[in-house]
């Protein structure tokens, strides 16, 4: 069974690598800088200044980040109604079906065995999201990014002993190579900041198959890594502004906040696609 899975996964991986790494010019990504922030501020707070060219034809890239069950789906659904926004959801369906194998589920069942396999595939599929360019849209809105995969999820697996030193180094080398050869720049990160207890309760209520075994300690660790990366900026860098939103509230309240903050999130371009959806009719 393991031999069949490895062979099938490698076959799929090679095909996807050829698609994701076509012959194209290299793009060197600038080194990320640091900005100090305060974790105590839970109200919608923008840290940093957006740096982008208004004359560029390339869409602005916005990534929504946060813990598991932090409300990213609600966020994306809200902004799908804007005519100038193209939404790119996390490619979870691909992780659940690699030639018939659910690699995401296998990682939760046996993280020591399958963490490297899953994270290698996540890195590839998230790269594919980053290099896609939407047509006739001013804003590209991504659910998570290759950066959070590296700075939060890979780091968490390594710190918790679920990934060996060798496996960790291999993934980091891949990540550095990707950054040197592909444009992974982001114009804004929206961080949906939640308490681990809040997302743990949401996970229990939504009952997704792969998430039934997630302990609250895992969510606490992911929370701390998101805070280190996006609020404290104490370990990993980010060279774009970060909009921190308290996402512990109920869905109705969150939608009101998203509507209020849409000019900042969409860089002053809030044009609804369907007026009836915006009016709630």
N, C-alpha and C positions, 0 to 999 in steps of 0.2 A: 504493500500500500504506500509506504513512504517513498519507495523507489519510483513508483508510478507518479506520485505527486511531484517529486523533484523533477522528473523528466518533463512532465506536462507544464510545470511552472516555468522551468528554464526555457522551454520552447516558446511559451507566450511572452516571457520577458524579452527574449531576443527579438521577436517580431516588434514589440512595442519600443524597444531601444532604437531600432532602425527608423521607426516613425518619429520618435521624439528627438533624435539626433541626426537630422538630415545634414547634407553638406551646406553649411551656411557660414556667414562671417561671424567671427567671435566678437562678443561684447564684454568688455571688462567692467565689472560692477564696482562702484566706488566703495571705499571702506566706510562702515557705518560709524556715526558719532554718538555722543551721549548727551542726554538732557535729564536733569534731576526733576523728580516728581514726588508728590506726597500721596501715600496710600490712603490716608484718612479721608480724602475727598471722594465721596461716592456719587455726588451729583454729576450730571453730564459735564465733563471737564475736558477741554482740549489742551494737550501738552505739545508744544512745538509749533512751528510755522510751516505751512505747506510750501514746498519748493517745486514748482512745475512751470513749464513754459506754456503760455497761452497761445503760442503760435504753432505748437506741435500738433501734428495730425494724429498722434497716438492717443488713444483713450486714457483717461486717468484711472488708475487702479486703486480700488478700495478693498481691503480685506477685513472681514468680520472675524474676530478671534474670541475665544473663551473656552471655559471648561466644558466637559460633556454635559448636555442638557442645560446649557446657559441661555438658550432662547434664540439660537442662530437661525433656525428654520422660520420662526415667526418674523424675525428681522428681514430675512430674504423675501418671504412672501409679501411683506409690506412694500418693499421697493421694486418688486416685479411690475407694479402698475405704472411705473414711470417710463415714459417713452424713450428717454435718453440713457436708460440703464440696461445692461446685459448681465444677467445673473449666472454665475458659475457655481453650482453646488458641489460639495465635496463628493468625489467619485466613489462613494461607498458601495454602489452596486458592483463596480469592478472588483473591489476587495472581497465582496461576498461570492464572486463567481469567477474564479481563475480556472478556466476549462472544467467547470463543474465543482471546484473546490472552494469552500468558504474559508479563506485565509484569515479573515478578521475573527471569525468564531474560533478557529484553531489557536490563534494567538491568546485569546482570553482563556481557553481551556488549558493550554500549556505554553505560557509565555517564554519559558527558558528555551523551548525548542523552536518556536515559530516567530519570535520577535524580529529577528533579522530578516526573515523571509517577508513578513508583512511590511516592515519599515522600508525595505528595499523597493517594494512595489508601490508603497505610498509615495516615496520620493520620486519615482518615475511618473506616476499618474498626476501628482501635484505639479511637476515640471510641465507636463503636457497642458495643464490648466494655465500656468503662467505664460507660456509662449503663444497661446491662442489670442488672436486679436479680433474683437467683435466688429462687425460691419455696421456703419451708420449709427454708432452709439458713442456718447461722450464719456460714459462712465462704465468701467468694468468692475463688477462687484463679485468678489470671490469669497466663498465659505472656507475659512482658514487659508493656510498657505504652506509652501515648502519650508518657510522659516519657523512656524510653530511646530511643524513635524520634527524639525531638528532641535529647536531650543527647548521644547516642552516634552514631547512624547518620547523621542529617542533618549533625551537626557534623563527622563524619569525611569525608563527601562534600565539604563546603565547604572544609575544611582541605586536602584532597588536590587541590583544583582541579577536581573533577568537577562542581561546582555553582557557577554564577555568583553574583556579589553580589546581582543582582536576584532570581534564583530563591530564594536563601537568605532574603532579606528577606521575600518573599511568604510563604514557609512559616512564618517566625517570626511574622509578623503574624497568620496563620491560627491558629497555636498560642496566641498571647496572647488572641485573641478567644474561642477555645474555653475557655480557662481562666477567663475572666471570666463565661462564660455557662453553664458546666456544672460539676458537681461531679466533680473528678478526684482527690479525696483518696484516699490509700492509708494503711492502718493499719500495714503492715509490708512491707518489701522483703527478700526472701531473695536474697542475691547469691552465685551459684555461681562462686567465684573459681578461675580456671584459668590455667595458663601457656600462652602462645600456641603453644608447641611441642606441647603436649598436644592442643589442639583441632585443630591442623593435621594431626596424625597421625590423629585420629578422623575428620576430614573425608575424608581419603584412603581410609580403610577403608570408610566408609559409601557413598561414590560416588553422591551425589545429583547429578542432571543440572546444576542451576544452580550447584553449588558447585565444579565441576571446575576452574574457572579462578581460584579465589580464591588469591592469593599470601599467604605468611606475613606480609608487611609490612602487609597489610590487617588481619589478625588482631591484630598487634602494636598497631596504631593504635586498634582497637576496645578492646583490653585497657586501654590507657592511659586512654582516655576513660571507661571503666567505673570504673577506679581513681580518677580525678579526681572523678567524680560521687559514688560510693558509699563510698569509703574516705577519700581525702584531703579530699573536699568543698571543693576549692580553687577551682572555677570555677562549678559549677552547684549549686543548692540542693536540699535534700530535707527535708521537715518531718516525716518518720516515722522510726522506728527501722530499722536495717539489720542483718540477721543475715548475717554473712559466713561461708561454709562453704568449706573447701578441697575443691574438686571434681576434683582431679587423680587421685583414687583409682579403683580398679576398681568396677564396678557393685555387686558384693556388699557391698563396704565402704561405699559411698555409701548403700545401702538401710539398713544398720545405723545410720548417722548420722541419716538422716531419721527413723527410728523413735525414736531417742533424743531428737531435738530436736522431735518432733511436738507436745509440750505448749506449747513456745514458739511454734511456727509456727501452731498452731491456737488459741492463746490459752487453753490448759488445757482443751481440749474434744476429746480424742482418742478418738472412738467409731467403731470399725470397722464398715463396712457388711456385710462378709462375713468372719466369723471364720476360715473355712477358708483364705481368701487370706492373712490375717495369719499363720496357722500354717504356711503353705506346703504344705498338703495339697491 
